[in-house]
Amino acid sequence: MEEPNRQASDEAASGDAASGKLAGADKANNEPNNENVAREQNRDIGGEPEGPKNLSPPLSGQQAPKEELHPQHPLPSSGDAHEAVVCVNPGDASEDISDTGLTTARAEELLAVYGPNAVKPKQIPEWRKVLQRYLRVTPVLLLVASLLSVCVEVEGRRDWLSFGLLLFLCNVMVWADYLGERSASDAISAVEKLAAVECSAKRDGSYGPLNVVDLVPGDVVWLKAGMVVPADGVFIPHSKFICVDESALTGESLPVKKYRGSELLSGSVVQRGEGEMLVQRTGAHSFYGKTIALLARAESKGHLRTILDAAAKVLTWTAVGFAVFLILWERFHPVWVDNKDGNANLGILFKRAFTLIAAVIPAAMPVVTTTVLAVGAVAMSKEHAVVSRLSAIEEAAGVEILCTDKTGTLTLNVLSMSRDEICAEAGFNPDQVLVYASLAATLTDPDALDAAINAAVDMRERQQFEVLDYTPFNPVDKRADSIVRSKNGEVILVTKGAPHVISELVCAPEDTATQQRLKAIIEEKARRGLRTLGVAIKPVDNDAITKIDEASEICSKIAWRLVGFLSLLDPPRPDTKDTLERSKNMGVSVKMLTGDQQAIAAETARLLGLGDNISGPEIFRSRPKGLESDVAFREYISSVDGFSGVYPEHKFEIVDNLQQGGCLVAMTGDGVNDAPALKRATVGIAVSGATEAARAAADIILLEPGLSSIITVFSLSRQIFRRIEAYITFRIHGSFMTLLFWWGCVVIFDYEYPTWVLVLVAIINDFVLMSCSRDNVPSASKPLIWSMLQVSTIALLEATLMAVCMLLYIFLSDPKYGVNWLDIRLFRDVKWNENLQSSAFRAMSAASCNVLTRITPIRPVAWPYANNIQSYSSPPWG
């Protein structure tokens, strides 16, 4: 197998300087380095497997270059210096790859030449952003209305006051929108930096963490399961191959095997295996980067944006309808005509119509809500929760069910092992069980399980063996394998994995007695909450064999021999039980999803007070009697407290069924096996230490372990929801109140309300609204969901009541009608329709009423919806 690989590398050498590096890497690969062989195993022992998931934005009309999935796959061409750049001298390539990688000084030089490994969106000049806002509907309407104010003379005068106020309002709306969006963008950028992705890169002869954006062509990166490939490059294996999910890039639904020399595309996800990659293209020159540069990265609207768009559309068309009605009324109704020619001045009518529409349209609604969400995202980041999708904040407020994994979230993921719990088979002792388990574990960057094994084993005993080949944990087979050679030259296959998998491996189908004996051991450990791991070995007849695949094929008829079982304890987090109780008090039920055995899951659930109704994976393979229908199956899933032994497709199915039952579901996870369910959930939450695949699929990333941060997220999201709900209620109320009041003035009182007064009211309202992003609002004890019917009903009732009160105020204060109950000195001996001060007084009264509505809690209102709507809002200073 080695010679074809060398040939492929040599054939590519003439066309690509990277081949020299690859040859050096291949040479190094032929000389086993046990410390580089072992890397983190991404799984939940006891069985949480991994699965593919489309994690990157889908591409339209563009496919990745096809490649032969064969060990002789050639290196890609480097004809374009910008696309297949190899930024080290060919003579130094072998040394750089196999020994030291790039030096820090050389990497800094290359970073200055090729730039960061990031796709920068096309920058729009700031002046163009401002201009685009002036060309939107509402500013154009205000500009037209302002021009009409000075172009149309009324009794020989031009309305310069309305002209100035309309221009002022236009500028306020444009610049508030621009500055608000820029502030929100800056806030989100600052939050995103908290969740910067790192990879393990070789620099100056050793591997260390490196920010992905600092990668340059020529870097060597270590790939492992669950990692998103950070740049384009070629595979330099330490195992025979890796499996990569390229479905988001090529449309290929099945995982693709990558052999030595195969091209790896940025944005794909490593599902199985590990090894080195030589970086060739970064940033906008990578396959993923080119695609993003060509396509606008459109984000989904989200539920909140849909609600806002619907509300804006209703208000806009209502304003247009009222404006048209008022134009027709004043134009053709003979009772209200006051012009000499018998017709109202069309210029004046259109000026009023344009001003009315511009004042009523909620043009600032998107920027206000975006600002509210951005401020909320910053607040969440202070609580160690990074938001990657703003609309997820609003959706988190309505979450009713939280599906969470067990290991590392409910438990500490700090495994402790007692030698007394090691069950060695006849012919072996506990020390041998530990040694063989360690031979199938990783020494470098181990996970919690391998760290516990390595800490307990006598390393002097382990060093009596040489690891020839190693296959990391495979979530499909639920085991990790290695082939080792002892000091006396004996070659042995070693495997460790889930206890039921190892039991099936070592027991003959007809040996029921041994099967029952091993099953009893496993179940006894599980009932005490211990995680069990099986270890088995198999001798290899041919001492020349050094590869696992070859040994497995040649020795397929040789039986595996059980060495024994290891038992480890993963205790619950000290704060988990209290956190789960708080979650229940907030109306969020918690379901545990784990790959562990049912007995372990039941014991953990009992300790944490989750309940004892834990279902196994058998219901997904064959639905029991009575659960054949989808409705019954969904009800059953909603009723249980947790699931054990689940695979990625089971997690996805659980979340999907809960959502189809009408629930808003949050899902937590940390591995690539959790990515499908994270993407499917209403709100996907990647816990602390999650793989890049899980982080890419999640909407919120936690920076602290445990569930306590999630509870904080729910509490803050409900506060933010109430701010947005209060704003939308007030915005609808203000628009309809303006329409009704204007209609009453024109139709009932024949009052030609000055346009500048309407503009002044709109300005005051907009300034008041700017404070809503930091309103003082309480959280809620139950999940909150949108009901536009209730919100609109409240707003319309308030608007109607306010408009009636304002019109009644005019009626009672005007001596024209013989009432003048208020006996206001300002109204005496003046013409009602011509007095500027009286108009200003009424304008400020209207604005004051709006402000009072803004700071008044809605909840105490005695009406049927009062107990359901949570629209309490007060300004920051209140």
N, C-alpha and C positions, 0 to 999 in steps of 0.2 A: 504493500500500500504506500510505502514511503517513496519508492522510485517514481511512480506516476506523479506524485505531488511535486517532486523535484523537477520532473520534466515540464510540468505545467508552469512552474515558476521560471524555469530557464527560458521557455518559449516566450514568456511575457517580458523577460528582462530587456529585450531589444526595444520594446515600445514603452516601457514604464520604469522609471528609476526606482519605483517602490519595490520592484521585484528583487533587487539586491537586498533590501531590508527583509523581505519575506523569506528569502533563502536563509538569511541569518537567523530569522525567527524559527524556521523549520529545523535548522541545525540545533538550535536550542531546544526545540520541542522533542527532538530525538533523545535528548539527555534529560531524563525526568528530574524535575525539581519539585519535591513533595510540598514545599511550602507554598508554591504557586499553584499547585493542583487544587488545593482545598479552598473553597469559597462558600459564602453563606448559602444555606439551604432554605429556600423560601417556602415554608409550609407550616401547618399546624400538625405536630406529631399526633398520631392517632388518626390522622387522615385528612386534613383539609387540603384538597387537591387544587390544582390551578387549571385555568382554561383560557381560551382565546377571547379576545374582546377587541372590537373596533374602537380604538381610543383616540385616534386623531381625526381631524376634520376630513370628511369624505372629499374625494377629488372628482371633478366633473370633466369627463372627456379626456383625461390624461392617464396613461398607464405607465408603470415602471418598466424599464427594459427587461425583456425576458432573459433568463439565465438557465443554464443547464445545472440541475441539482446533482452534481457528480464530483467526486474528489478531484478530478482534473479540471475543474472549472477555472478558466484563465482569469488573470487580473484584468480589470477594465483599462481601456486605453486612456492615455493621458495627453491626448493631442492638444487639448485646450489648457493652457497654463492656469486659467482661472477655475477650471472645473475639476481637474485631476492633479492638483498641485501636490508635489512632494518636496517639502521645504528643507531637506537635509541633503548634504552632498552625497552622491552615490557611494563614494569611497568610505564614508562614515556610517552608511546605513546599517550594515550588519551590527556594528558595535552599538549604535544608538538603540536598535530594537532589542537585541538579546541581552544587553548588559545594563545600560543606563537610561534608555529613552532619551528624550530631549533634555538638554541642560536648561536650567531656569533662565539663564541669560539668552540662550538661543530662542526659547519659547517667547520671551518678551519681545525680541526682534520680530519674530513671525507674527505676533499679535499686533504689532504696530503696522505690519505690512498688510495682513489679511483682515484685520479687524476682529471684533468679538464674534463668537459663535451664536449669533442671534439674528432673527429676521426682523429688521426694522421696517415698520409700515411706511408707506410713502408719506412723507411729511407734507402737509398742506400749509402754505404760508399763513401766518397769523392774520395778515390783512385780508386774505381770501376767506378765512373763517368768519371774520366780522362782516364782510360784504355779503356772504351767503345768508347770514342772518337778516340783513336788511332786505333781502329779496324774498323772504318768507311772506306768507299770506297776511299775517297780522300787522307787521311793520309796513307793508305796502298799503294796507287799508288805512293805517294811521297817517301815512304820508299823503295819500290821496285826500283824506278828510282834512288834513292841515292845509293843503293847497286850495281846496274848495272854500275853506274858511276865509282866506284872503282874496280869493278870486271872485267870490260872490258877495256883492254889497247888500247890506240890509239897512234900508233907510239912509243910504248914502254913506254908510260906515262899513269898514272891513273889520272882521273879528280877529284882531291881532292877538288877543288873549287866548282864544281857543287855538290859534295857530302855534303859539309858543308852548302851550301845555301839551298839545298833541305831539309836537316834535320832542318835547321833554320825555313824554311817556314812551314814544318810539325808541328813543335812545336808552332809556332805562331798561326796557324790555330786552333790547339787543345786547347791551353790555352786561346786564345781569345774567342773561343766558350764557354769554361767552365766558365771563369770569367764573360763573358757577360750574360750567362744564370743565373748564381748565382746573379749577380747584378740586373737583371730583376726580378728574384724571390723575392729578398729582397724588391725591390721597390713595387711590387704588394702586398706583405704581409703588408707592412707599410700602403698602401692605404686601404686595406681591414679592418685594425683595425679602420679606421675612421668610418666604417659602422657596428661596432660591434652590435650584436642583444642583446636587453635587454628584460627581462620579469619582471612581478610583483610577487615577492616571499615573503612569510611570514617568517620573522626572528625577534626574540626578541619581539614577540607579535604584530607586525604591518607589513603591506605590504609596500614594497618599491621596487624601480628599482634594478635589479640585472643582471649582465652580464650572459648570458646563459651558457658560459663556466665555470662559477663558481658554477653551480648547483651541488648538491650532493644527493645521496639517503637519503630519509627522509625529504627533502625539501617539502614545500607546495607551489604550483604555482597556480596563478589565470589565468584561461583560459577564452578567450572571442573570439567573432567572428573575423575572419581574422588572427588569431594567428596560427603559426606553432607550433605543440606540440614539446617542446624542449627536452623531454626525455621520456622513457617508465614509465608508472605509472598507477594508478587506479583513477577513477573518484569519487569525493566526491561532489555531486551536491548541488547547492543552487537553482537550478530549476530542473524540473522533469528529463530532459535529455538534451544532446547536440547532434547536428548533426556534424559528422566528415567525411571529404573526405579522404578516404584511397586508392583511385584509383591508386596512384603511388606505393603503397606498396603491395596491395592484388589483384589488377586488378578489383576490384569491382567498377563499374562505378557510382552507386548510392550512395548518402550520407548514412552513417551508424549512427543509433541512439545509443548513449552510455548512459546507465543508471548507477545508483549507483553501484559501485563495478566493472564496466566494465573496461577492460584493454584498455589503450590508448597507441598507438605506436608513437614513435618519427618520425617526418617527415610528419605525417598526418596534415590536415588543418581543424581548427574549422570553420564551416560554420554558425552555429546558436546556440544560447544559451551561457551560461557561468557557471562557477563553479570552484571548487578547484580540483587540482590533487595532489595526493601523489606520489612523485618521487620514483621509485624503481630501475631503471637501467639507467646509464648514459654512455656517451662516447661510447667506442668500445663494451661495454656489452649490449647496447640497440639493438633493432631489426634493426634499420636503420644503426647503427654503425657496427654491425656484417656484414651486407650486403656490406657496403662500404669497409670494411676490406678484404672481400673475392673477390670483383670485382674491377678491375681497373676502376677508374672513368674517362671514356673517354669523352673528350669534342669534340663537333662538329668541323669539320675542319674550317668552315667559308669560305667566299668567297675569302678572301685574300690568305689563305693557298692554296686553289685550284689554284689560279692564279700563285703562286710561284712554286708549284709542276709542273704545266704545263710548265712554263718557264725553270725550271731546267731540266726537261726531254728532252725538245727540244735541249738545249745547250749540254747536255751530249751526246746524240746520234749524234749530229752534230760533236762534238769533236772526238768521236769514228770513225765516217765516214772519217773525214779528216785524222786522224792518220793512219787508214788502207790504205787510198789512198796513203799517203806519203811513207809508208813502201813498198807498191807494186811498186811505182814509182822509188824509189831509188834502190830497189832490182833488178828490171827487165828491167828498161829502159837503153839500152846500151850506150846512149850518156853520161849519168851521172855516169857511173861506173868508179871507179878509183882504185880499188883493183887489186893486182897482179893476184889473182885467177879468176878475172872476176866477182866477186860477192861482193856486199856491206856487211859489217860486221853486222850480225843480232843482235848482242849484242848492238851495237851502235844504230841501228834502233829502237829496242825495248825501249832502254833508252830514246830516243827522243820521242817516241810515248807515253810512260807512263808519261813523264814530261809534254808533250803538253796537254794530257787529264786532268791531275791534275791541271794544271794552268788555264784551261778553265772552268772546272766544277764550278758552283757557290755554293761551299760548305758552304760558310758563309752567304748565303742569308737568311735562316731561323732565325739564331741568330741575324743578323743585323736588320731584320724587327721586330723581337720580342723586341729587345732593343729599337728600334724607338717607338714601341707601348707602351712599359713600361715607357719610358721617357715621352711620351704623357699622360699616365695615371697619373703619378705624377704631371704633369703640370695641368691636369684637377682637381686633388684633391685639389690643391691650389686655384682653383676657386669653391670649394665646390661641386664637382661632382665626385662621387666614381664609378670607372669602375669595374664591376664584370666579364666582358667578353672582353678580349683585342680586338678581331676582330670587336667588336661593334664600336670601334673608327673609323676604316676605313669605316665601313658601314654608320656611321652617316654623313660622308662627302657627301654622295650621297642622303641623305633624301630630298624628294621633298614635302612631305605632313606631317604635324604635327597634329595628332588628340589629343586633350586635353580635360580633364574634366573641368568643370566650378568652382565648389566649392573648394576653397583653392588654386587653381592654377591661374585662371583668377580673382577670387575674394579674399577678405581678409579672408573669413570664420570666421569673427568676427561679429556675428549677433547682431543687435540692435533692440529693440522692444519698440514701443510706445503704451501706454495704450489707446490712441485715436484710434488705429488701431484694437483693440479687438472688434469683433462682437459677442455679447452675444445674445443667443436666449431668447425668452420670458420665464420668470420665473427664469432667471439667471442674474447675474451681472458680470462685467469684473473680479472682484476678484475671483469669483467662477470658472470662466474659467481658470484662472491661477492656482488655487489650484488643480483642477482636472488634468490639464496638468502636473503639477509637480508630482502628485501621480503616473503618468505613465512615469516618467523620472528617471534618475539616480542622486544620490547625490554624489557618490564617483567617481572621475575621469570622470566627464561629458564631452561630446563633446560640440561643439560650441552651438548647438541648446539647449540642456538641461541646459547648463550653463546660457544662456540668460533667460530661463524660471525660473530657480532657483533664479537668481538675481532679477527678477521682483516680485516673489511671496512673500507673507507675511508668513514667516516660522511658526509663531505662529498659523496661520490658518491651515497650512499643518499638524502640529503636533496634530491636533484634530482627525487625522486618523492614523490607524495602517496598514501598508502594510503587507498583509498575504502571497502573492505570486506575482511574477513578471516575465514577459516574455520579454526579450529584443526585440528591433526592428527586425522584420522579413521581409527581403527584398522581400519575395514572397507575403506576405499579405500587406506589406508596412505599418505596424503599430506596436506599442508596447502596451502591455496589463498589467494590474495589478488588483488584487482583494484586497480591503481594507475594514476595519471595522471602522465605526465612533464611536464617544464617546457614542452614545446612543445604540450601538450594531448592527446597520444596516450594512449589508454586501453589497458591491457595486462592480460591474465590471466596470473598467475604461479603455478606449482606446484612444490613440492619434495616428495620422498618416497622410498620404497624404490626401489632402482635397477631392479629388474625391473618394477615398476609403471610407472615413467617410460618405460622402454624399450618396453613394450607400448603406451603412450600415443602415442609419437612414430613408431613403425614401422608401416607398412602391412602387412597380413597377407602380401601377396605379396613384400614386400621382404626376402627371406631373407638377402641379403648384409649389409644393415645390422643385421639381428637378430643374425647371427653375430658381426659386428664388435663390437657393444656387449656381447654376452654374453662375449666373450673379455676385454674390458676389465674387466668386473665380476668375472669369475672370477680374473683375474690379481691384482686387488687383494685379493680374499677370501683367496687362498692365502697372502698375506703378513699376514693378520690385520687388514686395514684395513676399516673400515665405510664403505661407499660410499653416497652420496646423489645422486640425480639431480635436475636442475633443467630446467624447460621453460617456454616462454612461448607465448602466443597473442594476436594483435592483436584488438581489439574494434572493429568497424566504427562503431558508434554511440557517439559521445563522451558522450552524455547518460546512458548506462547507468552506474550506480554500484554495482549489486548483483551478487554473484557468480552467483546462480541465474539472474538475467535474462540476464547475459552468456553463461553456459554454454548456455542454451537458444537464444539468437539466433545464437550463433557455433558451433553444434554441427557445422556442416559445414566449418569452418575447421580446418586441421590444426595440431596442436601442433608446435612447433619446439624441438628439443633444444638447450639452452645448453651443458651439459656435466655432468661428474661431480665431486663433492667426495669426498675420502677422508680419513678421520679414524682415529686410533689410540686405542683404549681399552685401556691396558696392564693386565695382571693385578695384583692387590694383592700387595705383597711377601710377605705372610704366608700367601697362599692355598695355595700348594703344600704348605707344612709343615702347615697346618691340615687339608688333605685327607688327608695321610699319617696324621695323628693320628686322623682319623675312621675310616680303614680299620683302624687298630690297635684301635679300640674296637668293631669289628664292624659299622660303619655304612657301607654303600656309598653313593656319591654319584652322582646322575644329573643332568646339565645339561639344562635346558629353556630354549630361547631362540628368539626370533623371527628371529634373524639367519640369514644364508645358511649352507648346510651347510659350505662351505669355511671360513668364519670360525669357525664352531663347532668344526670339526675342528682348526684351528690352535690355538685357545684351549685345547681339551682336551689337545692334544699338549704345549703349554707347561706345563700344570698337572699333567701326569701322570695325567689322567683316563682315558686310553685313546683309541683311534682309531675305535671302532665307533659312529659317529654316524649316526642315522637321520633321514631327511627326512620331511616331512609327507605324502608320497604314500601311506604305508601306511595312513593313516586315511581316505583317500578311496576307495581300492580295495585290499583285502587281497591281497598277492601269493600266488602259488601255494604251497601248503604251510602257509599261515597262516589258512586259511578257518575252522577251528574256534576256539572261544573259548579252549580250553586251549592250543593252539599259539600263539595270538596273545599270551596272557599270558606264556608262556615266552619269546617273542621280546622283549617289552617288558622283561622282567626281565634279559635277557642283554645288552642294548645299554648303552652308556656315556652316551648323551645323545640329545637330539632337537633338530632345528633347524627353523626356519620354522613353529613351532607356533602355533595359535590358542588362545583360552581353552578352547574345547570339547575341544581335543586334550589340554591340560594336565589337564583334569578326567578325561578318558578314561584317561590314563596313570595317574593316581593311583588311579582306581577299579579298573583292571585289576590293579595291584599289590596292592591290598587284597584283591580277590577271590582272588588267589593265596595269601592267608594271611599277608601281610606287614603290619607296622605301619609306616606311611609318614608322614614329616614333609615339609612343603612350605613353601618360602620364597617370598615375593613382595612386590612393592611397589606395584602398580597395581591399578586396578579390574578389569583383565583377568585378574589372578591370583586374584581373590576367589572364584570358583567352586571352584577347586582347593584354595585355603586352607580353605574351609569343608568340603570333602569329606575332606581329609586327616585322619589320626588326630590329628596335631598340626600346626596351621597357625601359621606363624611369619612375622610381618610384619617386614621388615628396616628399618633406620634410614632415615628419610625417606619411608616408605610413605604412600600416600594414606589418607584416612579410611576409604574403602571396604575397603581391604586390612586396616587395623587392626581394623575392626569384625568382619571375618570371621575374624581370627586368634585363636589361643589364647594366644600369647606374642608380645610386641612387643619388638624389640631397639632399644636406644637408641644403639648404636655400630655403625658400618658393618662389613661383612665377616662371615666365617664363624666367627671365633674365639669370639665370644660363644655361638654355637650349640653348639660343642663343650663349652663350660663348662656350658651348660644340660643337655646329656646327662650329663655327669659328676655334677653335683649331683642330677639327678633319680634317678640310680641309687643314690646315697647315701640319698636320701629313701625310695626303694622298699625298700631293705634295712631301714630303721628300721621302716617299716610292716609289712613281712614278719615281722621279729623280734617286734614287738608282737602281731601276730595269732597267731603260733606260741605265744608265751607265754600269751596270753589263753585259747586253746583248751586248752593244756596245764594251766593252773591250774584251769580249770573242771572238766575231766575228772578231774584228780587229786583235787580236793575230793570229787567224786561217788564215785569209787572208794574213797577212804579212808573216807568216811562209811559207805558200804555195807559195807565190811569190818568197821568197828567194830561196827555193829549186827548184822550177820548172823553173822559169825565169832566175835567176842569178846563178844557181848551187852553191849556197852559203850554206855551212854547218854551220848554225847558232848555236853558242855554247849554250848548254842547260842551263848553268848557267846564261846567259843573260835573257833567258825566265823566269827563276826562279826569277831573280832580278826584272824584270818588274812586275811579279805577287806579289812579296812582297811589292813593292812600291804602287801598286794598292790597296792592302788590307789595308795598313796603311792609305791611303787616305780615303778609305771607312769608316774607324772607326769613322770619324767625322760626318757622315750623320745624326745620331740621334738628333743632335742639330743644323742642318743647319738653316741658316737664310732664311726663305721662306715667301712670303706673303700669306695671305689667299685668298679665291676666292669669287667672288660676286655671283656665281651660284653653284648649286650642282655639285659634281664631280663624274663621274662614270668611271669604268675601260673600256678601249678599248685596248686590247693587240695588235690588228692589228696596231693601230696608234703608240703605244709605240714601237713595234717591227720594224715598218717601219722607224721611226726616228732613232732608234739605228742602224739598218742596213745601212741606208744612211750615218750616221756619221762614222760607222766602215769602210765602203767601201771608203769613201772620205779620211779618215785618212790613211788607208792602201795604197791607191794609192799615197798619198803625201809622205809617208815614202819610198815606193819603188822608186818613182821618185827622191827622195833625194839621194838614193843609186846610182841610175843611173847617176845623174848629178855630183856626187862627186867622181866617180871612174874613174881614168885614164885608167883603163883596157878597157873601151869602147870608149876611145878617146874623152871624153867630159870634165870632170873635171872643170865644170863651176864655182864651188864654190872655187877652188884653195885652198883647206884647207891643210895647211902645214902637218897636221898629216897624210894625206893620200899619201904623196909623197914618192916614193922610198920604198914602203913596199909591201909585198904580201897581197893582199886583204883578203884572207881567213885565214891568219895565224896571223894577227896583233891583239894582245889582246886589245891594246888601242883603235883602231878603232871600235872594237866590243863593247867595253864599251861605247864609245861615241854614237854609234847608239842606244844602249840600253837605255841610259839616255835620248836621244832624244825622243825615243818612250814613255818612262815614262812621260817625260815632256808634250808631246802631250796629254797623258791621263789626266794628272793633269789639263791642260788647258781646256779640255773638261769637266772635273768635275766642274770647277768653272764658266763655260760659260753658260749663259741663253739660252735655246733652243727656247723660245717663239718668239724672233725676226726673226728667220730663215724664209726666204721668200719661203714658200712652202704651199700647200693646207691645211695641218693639223695644221699650226702654231697657228691659233686662237683657236683651240680646246684643244691642249695639254697644260697642266699647269706645265710642268716639269722644272720650274725655281729652281735652287738650288745653294747655295753658302756656303762655309765652315763657321763655327762659327766666325772665325776671319775676314770674308769678309764683 
